[in-house]
Amino acid sequence: MANVNDFTNKVKIFNRHVRDNSVRFKLKHKTIPNVFPEDEEEQLHITHRFILKCNTSDIQYAPLLKAICNQDRGIKPRISHDLFFL
């Protein structure tokens, strides 16, 4: 089962990088079976998927991309979650 603090930290990403509260309210949350299952642990974990439909102007994407890059270098601010932009 996912730790409550892990869930809270994932939501903080949107609080820091989405400019407008009205856009943040459009955030969709879905729990799905673990997307990276391991043999016997497959049933023990879930994946939290967040989807936010918005415009590029709604997101502070430069600091977000910097935080993603910082994860590889081990410096802060950093984001260790998988993020996808479509």
PDB file with one MODEL, atoms N, CA, C and O in Angstrom:
MODEL        1
ATOM      1  N   MET A   1       0.846  -1.184   0.000  1.00  0.00           N
ATOM      2  CA  MET A   1       0.000   0.000   0.000  1.00  0.00           C
ATOM      3  C   MET A   1       0.886   1.240   0.000  1.00  0.00           C
ATOM      4  O   MET A   1       1.938   1.256   0.640  1.00  0.00           O
ATOM      5  N   ALA A   2       0.471   2.255  -0.702  1.00  0.00           N
ATOM      6  CA  ALA A   2       1.254   3.483  -0.821  1.00  0.00           C
ATOM      7  C   ALA A   2       1.227   4.263   0.491  1.00  0.00           C
ATOM      8  O   ALA A   2       0.216   4.297   1.191  1.00  0.00           O
ATOM      9  N   ASN A   3       2.340   4.878   0.801  1.00  0.00           N
ATOM     10  CA  ASN A   3       2.474   5.709   1.972  1.00  0.00           C
ATOM     11  C   ASN A   3       1.723   7.023   1.725  1.00  0.00           C
ATOM     12  O   ASN A   3       1.791   7.578   0.629  1.00  0.00           O
ATOM     13  N   VAL A   4       1.014   7.514   2.735  1.00  0.00           N
ATOM     14  CA  VAL A   4       0.233   8.752   2.603  1.00  0.00           C
ATOM     15  C   VAL A   4       1.135   9.921   2.263  1.00  0.00           C
ATOM     16  O   VAL A   4       0.739  10.789   1.485  1.00  0.00           O
ATOM     17  N   ASN A   5       2.346   9.973   2.826  1.00  0.00           N
ATOM     18  CA  ASN A   5       3.276  11.067   2.533  1.00  0.00           C
ATOM     19  C   ASN A   5       3.712  11.052   1.075  1.00  0.00           C
ATOM     20  O   ASN A   5       3.885  12.112   0.474  1.00  0.00           O
ATOM     21  N   ASP A   6       3.894   9.862   0.494  1.00  0.00           N
ATOM     22  CA  ASP A   6       4.253   9.783  -0.918  1.00  0.00           C
ATOM     23  C   ASP A   6       3.148  10.386  -1.775  1.00  0.00           C
ATOM     24  O   ASP A   6       3.422  11.112  -2.730  1.00  0.00           O
ATOM     25  N   PHE A   7       1.913  10.087  -1.437  1.00  0.00           N
ATOM     26  CA  PHE A   7       0.763  10.604  -2.174  1.00  0.00           C
ATOM     27  C   PHE A   7       0.713  12.120  -2.060  1.00  0.00           C
ATOM     28  O   PHE A   7       0.493  12.807  -3.057  1.00  0.00           O
ATOM     29  N   THR A   8       0.912  12.648  -0.861  1.00  0.00           N
ATOM     30  CA  THR A   8       0.891  14.095  -0.635  1.00  0.00           C
ATOM     31  C   THR A   8       1.999  14.785  -1.419  1.00  0.00           C
ATOM     32  O   THR A   8       1.767  15.847  -1.996  1.00  0.00           O
ATOM     33  N   ASN A   9       3.185  14.214  -1.455  1.00  0.00           N
ATOM     34  CA  ASN A   9       4.297  14.822  -2.192  1.00  0.00           C
ATOM     35  C   ASN A   9       4.011  14.877  -3.684  1.00  0.00           C
ATOM     36  O   ASN A   9       4.417  15.830  -4.349  1.00  0.00           O
ATOM     37  N   LYS A  10       3.329  13.887  -4.222  1.00  0.00           N
ATOM     38  CA  LYS A  10       3.003  13.892  -5.642  1.00  0.00           C
ATOM     39  C   LYS A  10       2.040  15.025  -5.963  1.00  0.00           C
ATOM     40  O   LYS A  10       2.167  15.663  -7.009  1.00  0.00           O
ATOM     41  N   VAL A  11       1.095  15.281  -5.096  1.00  0.00           N
ATOM     42  CA  VAL A  11       0.137  16.357  -5.326  1.00  0.00           C
ATOM     43  C   VAL A  11       0.819  17.717  -5.213  1.00  0.00           C
ATOM     44  O   VAL A  11       0.408  18.660  -5.890  1.00  0.00           O
ATOM     45  N   LYS A  12       1.837  17.843  -4.389  1.00  0.00           N
ATOM     46  CA  LYS A  12       2.560  19.109  -4.222  1.00  0.00           C
ATOM     47  C   LYS A  12       3.203  19.570  -5.524  1.00  0.00           C
ATOM     48  O   LYS A  12       3.382  20.770  -5.733  1.00  0.00           O
ATOM     49  N   ILE A  13       3.551  18.632  -6.402  1.00  0.00           N
ATOM     50  CA  ILE A  13       4.124  19.004  -7.695  1.00  0.00           C
ATOM     51  C   ILE A  13       3.178  19.938  -8.427  1.00  0.00           C
ATOM     52  O   ILE A  13       3.611  20.937  -9.002  1.00  0.00           O
ATOM     53  N   PHE A  14       1.904  19.626  -8.412  1.00  0.00           N
ATOM     54  CA  PHE A  14       0.919  20.448  -9.102  1.00  0.00           C
ATOM     55  C   PHE A  14       0.719  21.773  -8.389  1.00  0.00           C
ATOM     56  O   PHE A  14       0.506  22.793  -9.045  1.00  0.00           O
ATOM     57  N   ASN A  15       0.782  21.786  -7.069  1.00  0.00           N
ATOM     58  CA  ASN A  15       0.640  23.033  -6.321  1.00  0.00           C
ATOM     59  C   ASN A  15       1.765  24.002  -6.649  1.00  0.00           C
ATOM     60  O   ASN A  15       1.537  25.210  -6.712  1.00  0.00           O
ATOM     61  N   ARG A  16       2.959  23.501  -6.856  1.00  0.00           N
ATOM     62  CA  ARG A  16       4.113  24.363  -7.110  1.00  0.00           C
ATOM     63  C   ARG A  16       4.207  24.836  -8.551  1.00  0.00           C
ATOM     64  O   ARG A  16       4.713  25.928  -8.812  1.00  0.00           O
ATOM     65  N   HIS A  17       3.729  24.030  -9.489  1.00  0.00           N
ATOM     66  CA  HIS A  17       4.019  24.306 -10.890  1.00  0.00           C
ATOM     67  C   HIS A  17       2.805  24.663 -11.737  1.00  0.00           C
ATOM     68  O   HIS A  17       2.953  24.968 -12.921  1.00  0.00           O
ATOM     69  N   VAL A  18       1.618  24.633 -11.165  1.00  0.00           N
ATOM     70  CA  VAL A  18       0.428  25.067 -11.893  1.00  0.00           C
ATOM     71  C   VAL A  18       0.012  26.409 -11.321  1.00  0.00           C
ATOM     72  O   VAL A  18      -0.212  26.548 -10.119  1.00  0.00           O
ATOM     73  N   ARG A  19      -0.086  27.387 -12.196  1.00  0.00           N
ATOM     74  CA  ARG A  19      -0.270  28.775 -11.752  1.00  0.00           C
ATOM     75  C   ARG A  19      -1.647  29.059 -11.151  1.00  0.00           C
ATOM     76  O   ARG A  19      -1.742  29.772 -10.151  1.00  0.00           O
ATOM     77  N   ASP A  20      -2.693  28.527 -11.728  1.00  0.00           N
ATOM     78  CA  ASP A  20      -4.058  28.932 -11.390  1.00  0.00           C
ATOM     79  C   ASP A  20      -4.793  27.826 -10.641  1.00  0.00           C
ATOM     80  O   ASP A  20      -4.779  26.667 -11.055  1.00  0.00           O
ATOM     81  N   ASN A  21      -5.436  28.197  -9.532  1.00  0.00           N
ATOM     82  CA  ASN A  21      -6.205  27.214  -8.757  1.00  0.00           C
ATOM     83  C   ASN A  21      -7.334  26.597  -9.572  1.00  0.00           C
ATOM     84  O   ASN A  21      -7.628  25.413  -9.408  1.00  0.00           O
ATOM     85  N   SER A  22      -7.969  27.364 -10.438  1.00  0.00           N
ATOM     86  CA  SER A  22      -9.077  26.817 -11.223  1.00  0.00           C
ATOM     87  C   SER A  22      -8.592  25.707 -12.154  1.00  0.00           C
ATOM     88  O   SER A  22      -9.339  24.772 -12.444  1.00  0.00           O
ATOM     89  N   VAL A  23      -7.358  25.800 -12.619  1.00  0.00           N
ATOM     90  CA  VAL A  23      -6.774  24.749 -13.450  1.00  0.00           C
ATOM     91  C   VAL A  23      -6.465  23.531 -12.584  1.00  0.00           C
ATOM     92  O   VAL A  23      -6.710  22.398 -12.998  1.00  0.00           O
ATOM     93  N   ARG A  24      -5.933  23.758 -11.392  1.00  0.00           N
ATOM     94  CA  ARG A  24      -5.600  22.663 -10.480  1.00  0.00           C
ATOM     95  C   ARG A  24      -6.817  21.839 -10.095  1.00  0.00           C
ATOM     96  O   ARG A  24      -6.699  20.640  -9.842  1.00  0.00           O
ATOM     97  N   PHE A  25      -7.980  22.465 -10.048  1.00  0.00           N
ATOM     98  CA  PHE A  25      -9.199  21.742  -9.697  1.00  0.00           C
ATOM     99  C   PHE A  25      -9.603  20.751 -10.777  1.00  0.00           C
ATOM    100  O   PHE A  25     -10.444  19.885 -10.535  1.00  0.00           O
ATOM    101  N   LYS A  26      -9.020  20.864 -11.961  1.00  0.00           N
ATOM    102  CA  LYS A  26      -9.306  19.931 -13.054  1.00  0.00           C
ATOM    103  C   LYS A  26      -8.467  18.658 -12.952  1.00  0.00           C
ATOM    104  O   LYS A  26      -8.627  17.743 -13.761  1.00  0.00           O
ATOM    105  N   LEU A  27      -7.585  18.595 -11.977  1.00  0.00           N
ATOM    106  CA  LEU A  27      -6.703  17.449 -11.798  1.00  0.00           C
ATOM    107  C   LEU A  27      -7.516  16.178 -11.535  1.00  0.00           C
ATOM    108  O   LEU A  27      -8.358  16.138 -10.639  1.00  0.00           O
ATOM    109  N   LYS A  28      -7.251  15.160 -12.320  1.00  0.00           N
ATOM    110  CA  LYS A  28      -7.924  13.868 -12.173  1.00  0.00           C
ATOM    111  C   LYS A  28      -6.953  12.883 -11.529  1.00  0.00           C
ATOM    112  O   LYS A  28      -5.775  12.838 -11.883  1.00  0.00           O
ATOM    113  N   HIS A  29      -7.453  12.100 -10.588  1.00  0.00           N
ATOM    114  CA  HIS A  29      -6.645  11.099  -9.900  1.00  0.00           C
ATOM    115  C   HIS A  29      -7.276   9.734 -10.111  1.00  0.00           C
ATOM    116  O   HIS A  29      -8.492   9.567 -10.019  1.00  0.00           O
ATOM    117  N   LYS A  30      -6.421   8.765 -10.395  1.00  0.00           N
ATOM    118  CA  LYS A  30      -6.890   7.409 -10.637  1.00  0.00           C
ATOM    119  C   LYS A  30      -5.870   6.445 -10.040  1.00  0.00           C
ATOM    120  O   LYS A  30      -4.667   6.646 -10.205  1.00  0.00           O
ATOM    121  N   THR A  31      -6.325   5.413  -9.358  1.00  0.00           N
ATOM    122  CA  THR A  31      -5.423   4.371  -8.890  1.00  0.00           C
ATOM    123  C   THR A  31      -5.591   3.169  -9.803  1.00  0.00           C
ATOM    124  O   THR A  31      -6.706   2.770 -10.139  1.00  0.00           O
ATOM    125  N   ILE A  32      -4.461   2.605 -10.195  1.00  0.00           N
ATOM    126  CA  ILE A  32      -4.453   1.452 -11.089  1.00  0.00           C
ATOM    127  C   ILE A  32      -3.472   0.419 -10.528  1.00  0.00           C
ATOM    128  O   ILE A  32      -2.634   0.754  -9.691  1.00  0.00           O
ATOM    129  N   PRO A  33      -3.568  -0.828 -10.981  1.00  0.00           N
ATOM    130  CA  PRO A  33      -2.576  -1.814 -10.525  1.00  0.00           C
ATOM    131  C   PRO A  33      -1.169  -1.341 -10.877  1.00  0.00           C
ATOM    132  O   PRO A  33      -0.978  -0.569 -11.817  1.00  0.00           O
ATOM    133  N   ASN A  34      -0.207  -1.805 -10.123  1.00  0.00           N
ATOM    134  CA  ASN A  34       1.184  -1.402 -10.320  1.00  0.00           C
ATOM    135  C   ASN A  34       1.600  -1.572 -11.777  1.00  0.00           C
ATOM    136  O   ASN A  34       1.421  -2.646 -12.352  1.00  0.00           O
ATOM    137  N   VAL A  35       2.153  -0.524 -12.373  1.00  0.00           N
ATOM    138  CA  VAL A  35       2.560  -0.581 -13.772  1.00  0.00           C
ATOM    139  C   VAL A  35       3.909  -1.275 -13.947  1.00  0.00           C
ATOM    140  O   VAL A  35       4.279  -1.638 -15.063  1.00  0.00           O
ATOM    141  N   PHE A  36       4.641  -1.461 -12.856  1.00  0.00           N
ATOM    142  CA  PHE A  36       5.915  -2.170 -12.883  1.00  0.00           C
ATOM    143  C   PHE A  36       5.846  -3.353 -11.920  1.00  0.00           C
ATOM    144  O   PHE A  36       6.512  -3.350 -10.885  1.00  0.00           O
ATOM    145  N   PRO A  37       5.049  -4.356 -12.254  1.00  0.00           N
ATOM    146  CA  PRO A  37       4.854  -5.463 -11.299  1.00  0.00           C
ATOM    147  C   PRO A  37       6.113  -6.312 -11.131  1.00  0.00           C
ATOM    148  O   PRO A  37       6.878  -6.525 -12.072  1.00  0.00           O
ATOM    149  N   GLU A  38       6.294  -6.777  -9.929  1.00  0.00           N
ATOM    150  CA  GLU A  38       7.330  -7.747  -9.621  1.00  0.00           C
ATOM    151  C   GLU A  38       6.580  -9.027  -9.275  1.00  0.00           C
ATOM    152  O   GLU A  38       5.439  -8.957  -8.820  1.00  0.00           O
ATOM    153  N   ASP A  39       7.174 -10.166  -9.473  1.00  0.00           N
ATOM    154  CA  ASP A  39       6.486 -11.451  -9.387  1.00  0.00           C
ATOM    155  C   ASP A  39       5.498 -11.558  -8.231  1.00  0.00           C
ATOM    156  O   ASP A  39       4.288 -11.550  -8.460  1.00  0.00           O
ATOM    157  N   GLU A  40       5.983 -11.657  -7.000  1.00  0.00           N
ATOM    158  CA  GLU A  40       5.082 -11.882  -5.873  1.00  0.00           C
ATOM    159  C   GLU A  40       4.507 -10.597  -5.300  1.00  0.00           C
ATOM    160  O   GLU A  40       3.570 -10.648  -4.504  1.00  0.00           O
ATOM    161  N   GLU A  41       5.040  -9.459  -5.682  1.00  0.00           N
ATOM    162  CA  GLU A  41       4.572  -8.187  -5.126  1.00  0.00           C
ATOM    163  C   GLU A  41       3.507  -7.522  -5.987  1.00  0.00           C
ATOM    164  O   GLU A  41       3.059  -6.422  -5.664  1.00  0.00           O
ATOM    165  N   GLU A  42       3.104  -8.145  -7.042  1.00  0.00           N
ATOM    166  CA  GLU A  42       2.194  -7.516  -7.992  1.00  0.00           C
ATOM    167  C   GLU A  42       0.902  -7.029  -7.333  1.00  0.00           C
ATOM    168  O   GLU A  42       0.408  -5.953  -7.671  1.00  0.00           O
ATOM    169  N   GLN A  43       0.362  -7.787  -6.419  1.00  0.00           N
ATOM    170  CA  GLN A  43      -0.910  -7.439  -5.797  1.00  0.00           C
ATOM    171  C   GLN A  43      -0.755  -6.467  -4.619  1.00  0.00           C
ATOM    172  O   GLN A  43      -1.755  -5.959  -4.112  1.00  0.00           O
ATOM    173  N   LEU A  44       0.468  -6.202  -4.181  1.00  0.00           N
ATOM    174  CA  LEU A  44       0.685  -5.391  -2.987  1.00  0.00           C
ATOM    175  C   LEU A  44       0.768  -3.892  -3.264  1.00  0.00           C
ATOM    176  O   LEU A  44       0.596  -3.092  -2.344  1.00  0.00           O
ATOM    177  N   HIS A  45       1.025  -3.499  -4.494  1.00  0.00           N
ATOM    178  CA  HIS A  45       1.260  -2.089  -4.800  1.00  0.00           C
ATOM    179  C   HIS A  45       0.250  -1.578  -5.826  1.00  0.00           C
ATOM    180  O   HIS A  45      -0.286  -2.333  -6.637  1.00  0.00           O
ATOM    181  N   ILE A  46       0.016  -0.287  -5.759  1.00  0.00           N
ATOM    182  CA  ILE A  46      -0.821   0.374  -6.755  1.00  0.00           C
ATOM    183  C   ILE A  46      -0.065   1.564  -7.317  1.00  0.00           C
ATOM    184  O   ILE A  46       0.926   2.012  -6.741  1.00  0.00           O
ATOM    185  N   THR A  47      -0.534   2.065  -8.431  1.00  0.00           N
ATOM    186  CA  THR A  47       0.046   3.247  -9.053  1.00  0.00           C
ATOM    187  C   THR A  47      -0.978   4.366  -8.994  1.00  0.00           C
ATOM    188  O   THR A  47      -2.152   4.165  -9.308  1.00  0.00           O
ATOM    189  N   HIS A  48      -0.526   5.544  -8.590  1.00  0.00           N
ATOM    190  CA  HIS A  48      -1.389   6.726  -8.603  1.00  0.00           C
ATOM    191  C   HIS A  48      -1.125   7.448  -9.912  1.00  0.00           C
ATOM    192  O   HIS A  48       0.012   7.815 -10.210  1.00  0.00           O
ATOM    193  N   ARG A  49      -2.166   7.648 -10.683  1.00  0.00           N
ATOM    194  CA  ARG A  49      -2.018   8.347 -11.962  1.00  0.00           C
ATOM    195  C   ARG A  49      -2.791   9.660 -11.867  1.00  0.00           C
ATOM    196  O   ARG A  49      -3.975   9.678 -11.531  1.00  0.00           O
ATOM    197  N   PHE A  50      -2.100  10.750 -12.169  1.00  0.00           N
ATOM    198  CA  PHE A  50      -2.705  12.066 -12.172  1.00  0.00           C
ATOM    199  C   PHE A  50      -2.711  12.575 -13.602  1.00  0.00           C
ATOM    200  O   PHE A  50      -1.710  12.472 -14.312  1.00  0.00           O
ATOM    201  N   ILE A  51      -3.830  13.117 -14.015  1.00  0.00           N
ATOM    202  CA  ILE A  51      -3.955  13.663 -15.362  1.00  0.00           C
ATOM    203  C   ILE A  51      -4.504  15.079 -15.236  1.00  0.00           C
ATOM    204  O   ILE A  51      -5.494  15.319 -14.545  1.00  0.00           O
ATOM    205  N   LEU A  52      -3.844  16.006 -15.915  1.00  0.00           N
ATOM    206  CA  LEU A  52      -4.278  17.398 -15.894  1.00  0.00           C
ATOM    207  C   LEU A  52      -4.309  17.908 -17.326  1.00  0.00           C
ATOM    208  O   LEU A  52      -3.268  18.049 -17.968  1.00  0.00           O
ATOM    209  N   LYS A  53      -5.500  18.181 -17.817  1.00  0.00           N
ATOM    210  CA  LYS A  53      -5.643  18.800 -19.137  1.00  0.00           C
ATOM    211  C   LYS A  53      -5.523  20.298 -18.956  1.00  0.00           C
ATOM    212  O   LYS A  53      -6.297  20.916 -18.226  1.00  0.00           O
ATOM    213  N   CYS A  54      -4.534  20.876 -19.637  1.00  0.00           N
ATOM    214  CA  CYS A  54      -4.326  22.315 -19.496  1.00  0.00           C
ATOM    215  C   CYS A  54      -3.513  22.820 -20.678  1.00  0.00           C
ATOM    216  O   CYS A  54      -3.085  22.040 -21.529  1.00  0.00           O
ATOM    217  N   ASN A  55      -3.307  24.106 -20.723  1.00  0.00           N
ATOM    218  CA  ASN A  55      -2.477  24.744 -21.737  1.00  0.00           C
ATOM    219  C   ASN A  55      -1.061  24.908 -21.200  1.00  0.00           C
ATOM    220  O   ASN A  55      -0.848  24.890 -19.987  1.00  0.00           O
ATOM    221  N   THR A  56      -0.101  25.067 -22.093  1.00  0.00           N
ATOM    222  CA  THR A  56       1.277  25.268 -21.645  1.00  0.00           C
ATOM    223  C   THR A  56       1.416  26.541 -20.807  1.00  0.00           C
ATOM    224  O   THR A  56       2.291  26.624 -19.945  1.00  0.00           O
ATOM    225  N   SER A  57       0.576  27.509 -21.053  1.00  0.00           N
ATOM    226  CA  SER A  57       0.645  28.757 -20.277  1.00  0.00           C
ATOM    227  C   SER A  57       0.178  28.563 -18.831  1.00  0.00           C
ATOM    228  O   SER A  57       0.441  29.414 -17.981  1.00  0.00           O
ATOM    229  N   ASP A  58      -0.505  27.461 -18.546  1.00  0.00           N
ATOM    230  CA  ASP A  58      -0.983  27.186 -17.189  1.00  0.00           C
ATOM    231  C   ASP A  58       0.092  26.588 -16.288  1.00  0.00           C
ATOM    232  O   ASP A  58      -0.056  26.575 -15.066  1.00  0.00           O
ATOM    233  N   ILE A  59       1.167  26.095 -16.885  1.00  0.00           N
ATOM    234  CA  ILE A  59       2.201  25.387 -16.129  1.00  0.00           C
ATOM    235  C   ILE A  59       3.493  26.181 -16.150  1.00  0.00           C
ATOM    236  O   ILE A  59       3.878  26.732 -17.181  1.00  0.00           O
ATOM    237  N   GLN A  60       4.157  26.236 -15.012  1.00  0.00           N
ATOM    238  CA  GLN A  60       5.501  26.816 -14.949  1.00  0.00           C
ATOM    239  C   GLN A  60       6.453  25.692 -15.350  1.00  0.00           C
ATOM    240  O   GLN A  60       7.042  25.026 -14.497  1.00  0.00           O
ATOM    241  N   TYR A  61       6.593  25.494 -16.649  1.00  0.00           N
ATOM    242  CA  TYR A  61       7.299  24.310 -17.131  1.00  0.00           C
ATOM    243  C   TYR A  61       8.819  24.417 -17.032  1.00  0.00           C
ATOM    244  O   TYR A  61       9.482  23.386 -16.918  1.00  0.00           O
ATOM    245  N   ALA A  62       9.397  25.606 -17.069  1.00  0.00           N
ATOM    246  CA  ALA A  62      10.857  25.724 -16.981  1.00  0.00           C
ATOM    247  C   ALA A  62      11.374  25.211 -15.631  1.00  0.00           C
ATOM    248  O   ALA A  62      12.297  24.397 -15.619  1.00  0.00           O
ATOM    249  N   PRO A  63      10.816  25.655 -14.488  1.00  0.00           N
ATOM    250  CA  PRO A  63      11.279  25.102 -13.206  1.00  0.00           C
ATOM    251  C   PRO A  63      10.940  23.619 -13.060  1.00  0.00           C
ATOM    252  O   PRO A  63      11.671  22.880 -12.401  1.00  0.00           O
ATOM    253  N   LEU A  64       9.853  23.185 -13.660  1.00  0.00           N
ATOM    254  CA  LEU A  64       9.462  21.774 -13.608  1.00  0.00           C
ATOM    255  C   LEU A  64      10.481  20.920 -14.359  1.00  0.00           C
ATOM    256  O   LEU A  64      10.915  19.888 -13.848  1.00  0.00           O
ATOM    257  N   LEU A  65      10.862  21.333 -15.549  1.00  0.00           N
ATOM    258  CA  LEU A  65      11.858  20.592 -16.319  1.00  0.00           C
ATOM    259  C   LEU A  65      13.228  20.607 -15.627  1.00  0.00           C
ATOM    260  O   LEU A  65      13.958  19.617 -15.665  1.00  0.00           O
ATOM    261  N   LYS A  66      13.565  21.731 -15.001  1.00  0.00           N
ATOM    262  CA  LYS A  66      14.825  21.810 -14.261  1.00  0.00           C
ATOM    263  C   LYS A  66      14.827  20.823 -13.098  1.00  0.00           C
ATOM    264  O   LYS A  66      15.833  20.160 -12.848  1.00  0.00           O
ATOM    265  N   ALA A  67      13.709  20.723 -12.388  1.00  0.00           N
ATOM    266  CA  ALA A  67      13.613  19.786 -11.263  1.00  0.00           C
ATOM    267  C   ALA A  67      13.716  18.338 -11.737  1.00  0.00           C
ATOM    268  O   ALA A  67      14.297  17.498 -11.048  1.00  0.00           O
ATOM    269  N   ILE A  68      13.159  18.044 -12.904  1.00  0.00           N
ATOM    270  CA  ILE A  68      13.261  16.695 -13.465  1.00  0.00           C
ATOM    271  C   ILE A  68      14.724  16.393 -13.791  1.00  0.00           C
ATOM    272  O   ILE A  68      15.213  15.306 -13.482  1.00  0.00           O
ATOM    273  N   CYS A  69      15.422  17.337 -14.407  1.00  0.00           N
ATOM    274  CA  CYS A  69      16.840  17.150 -14.744  1.00  0.00           C
ATOM    275  C   CYS A  69      17.710  17.038 -13.496  1.00  0.00           C
ATOM    276  O   CYS A  69      18.681  16.281 -13.483  1.00  0.00           O
ATOM    277  N   ASN A  70      17.374  17.775 -12.463  1.00  0.00           N
ATOM    278  CA  ASN A  70      18.154  17.748 -11.223  1.00  0.00           C
ATOM    279  C   ASN A  70      18.110  16.382 -10.550  1.00  0.00           C
ATOM    280  O   ASN A  70      19.036  16.025  -9.821  1.00  0.00           O
ATOM    281  N   GLN A  71      17.055  15.616 -10.781  1.00  0.00           N
ATOM    282  CA  GLN A  71      16.950  14.293 -10.182  1.00  0.00           C
ATOM    283  C   GLN A  71      18.137  13.434 -10.616  1.00  0.00           C
ATOM    284  O   GLN A  71      18.703  12.707  -9.800  1.00  0.00           O
ATOM    285  N   ASP A  72      18.514  13.508 -11.879  1.00  0.00           N
ATOM    286  CA  ASP A  72      19.646  12.725 -12.385  1.00  0.00           C
ATOM    287  C   ASP A  72      20.963  13.162 -11.756  1.00  0.00           C
ATOM    288  O   ASP A  72      21.878  12.354 -11.597  1.00  0.00           O
ATOM    289  N   ARG A  73      21.056  14.426 -11.403  1.00  0.00           N
ATOM    290  CA  ARG A  73      22.300  14.967 -10.849  1.00  0.00           C
ATOM    291  C   ARG A  73      22.318  14.927  -9.329  1.00  0.00           C
ATOM    292  O   ARG A  73      23.357  15.175  -8.718  1.00  0.00           O
ATOM    293  N   GLY A  74      21.174  14.617  -8.707  1.00  0.00           N
ATOM    294  CA  GLY A  74      21.108  14.508  -7.252  1.00  0.00           C
ATOM    295  C   GLY A  74      21.096  15.828  -6.519  1.00  0.00           C
ATOM    296  O   GLY A  74      21.495  15.889  -5.356  1.00  0.00           O
ATOM    297  N   ILE A  75      20.644  16.896  -7.174  1.00  0.00           N
ATOM    298  CA  ILE A  75      20.576  18.202  -6.515  1.00  0.00           C
ATOM    299  C   ILE A  75      19.127  18.659  -6.436  1.00  0.00           C
ATOM    300  O   ILE A  75      18.263  18.139  -7.141  1.00  0.00           O
ATOM    301  N   LYS A  76      18.869  19.632  -5.573  1.00  0.00           N
ATOM    302  CA  LYS A  76      17.512  20.133  -5.373  1.00  0.00           C
ATOM    303  C   LYS A  76      17.334  21.442  -6.109  1.00  0.00           C
ATOM    304  O   LYS A  76      18.326  22.134  -6.341  1.00  0.00           O
ATOM    305  N   PRO A  77      16.135  21.818  -6.486  1.00  0.00           N
ATOM    306  CA  PRO A  77      14.887  21.057  -6.390  1.00  0.00           C
ATOM    307  C   PRO A  77      14.884  19.903  -7.379  1.00  0.00           C
ATOM    308  O   PRO A  77      15.448  20.004  -8.468  1.00  0.00           O
ATOM    309  N   ARG A  78      14.248  18.814  -6.993  1.00  0.00           N
ATOM    310  CA  ARG A  78      14.193  17.649  -7.865  1.00  0.00           C
ATOM    311  C   ARG A  78      12.840  16.971  -7.767  1.00  0.00           C
ATOM    312  O   ARG A  78      12.135  17.087  -6.765  1.00  0.00           O
ATOM    313  N   ILE A  79      12.496  16.267  -8.822  1.00  0.00           N
ATOM    314  CA  ILE A  79      11.257  15.492  -8.892  1.00  0.00           C
ATOM    315  C   ILE A  79      11.645  14.084  -9.300  1.00  0.00           C
ATOM    316  O   ILE A  79      12.288  13.874 -10.329  1.00  0.00           O
ATOM    317  N   SER A  80      11.249  13.130  -8.488  1.00  0.00           N
ATOM    318  CA  SER A  80      11.635  11.750  -8.771  1.00  0.00           C
ATOM    319  C   SER A  80      10.492  10.935  -9.374  1.00  0.00           C
ATOM    320  O   SER A  80      10.614   9.719  -9.518  1.00  0.00           O
ATOM    321  N   HIS A  81       9.412  11.573  -9.718  1.00  0.00           N
ATOM    322  CA  HIS A  81       8.251  10.880 -10.273  1.00  0.00           C
ATOM    323  C   HIS A  81       8.327  10.860 -11.796  1.00  0.00           C
ATOM    324  O   HIS A  81       9.021  11.674 -12.406  1.00  0.00           O
ATOM    325  N   ASP A  82       7.616   9.937 -12.391  1.00  0.00           N
ATOM    326  CA  ASP A  82       7.528   9.892 -13.844  1.00  0.00           C
ATOM    327  C   ASP A  82       6.502  10.922 -14.307  1.00  0.00           C
ATOM    328  O   ASP A  82       5.353  10.897 -13.865  1.00  0.00           O
ATOM    329  N   LEU A  83       6.906  11.817 -15.184  1.00  0.00           N
ATOM    330  CA  LEU A  83       6.014  12.837 -15.738  1.00  0.00           C
ATOM    331  C   LEU A  83       6.016  12.725 -17.248  1.00  0.00           C
ATOM    332  O   LEU A  83       7.053  12.493 -17.869  1.00  0.00           O
ATOM    333  N   PHE A  84       4.847  12.891 -17.826  1.00  0.00           N
ATOM    334  CA  PHE A  84       4.711  12.821 -19.275  1.00  0.00           C
ATOM    335  C   PHE A  84       3.941  14.037 -19.747  1.00  0.00           C
ATOM    336  O   PHE A  84       2.898  14.378 -19.189  1.00  0.00           O
ATOM    337  N   PHE A  85       4.456  14.690 -20.779  1.00  0.00           N
ATOM    338  CA  PHE A  85       3.795  15.833 -21.389  1.00  0.00           C
ATOM    339  C   PHE A  85       3.290  15.413 -22.751  1.00  0.00           C
ATOM    340  O   PHE A  85       4.054  14.897 -23.566  1.00  0.00           O
ATOM    341  N   LEU A  86       2.021  15.626 -23.005  1.00  0.00           N
ATOM    342  CA  LEU A  86       1.434  15.305 -24.305  1.00  0.00           C
ATOM    343  C   LEU A  86       0.849  16.561 -24.908  1.00  0.00           C
ATOM    344  O   LEU A  86       0.301  16.519 -26.010  1.00  0.00           O
TER     345      LEU A  86
ENDMDL
END
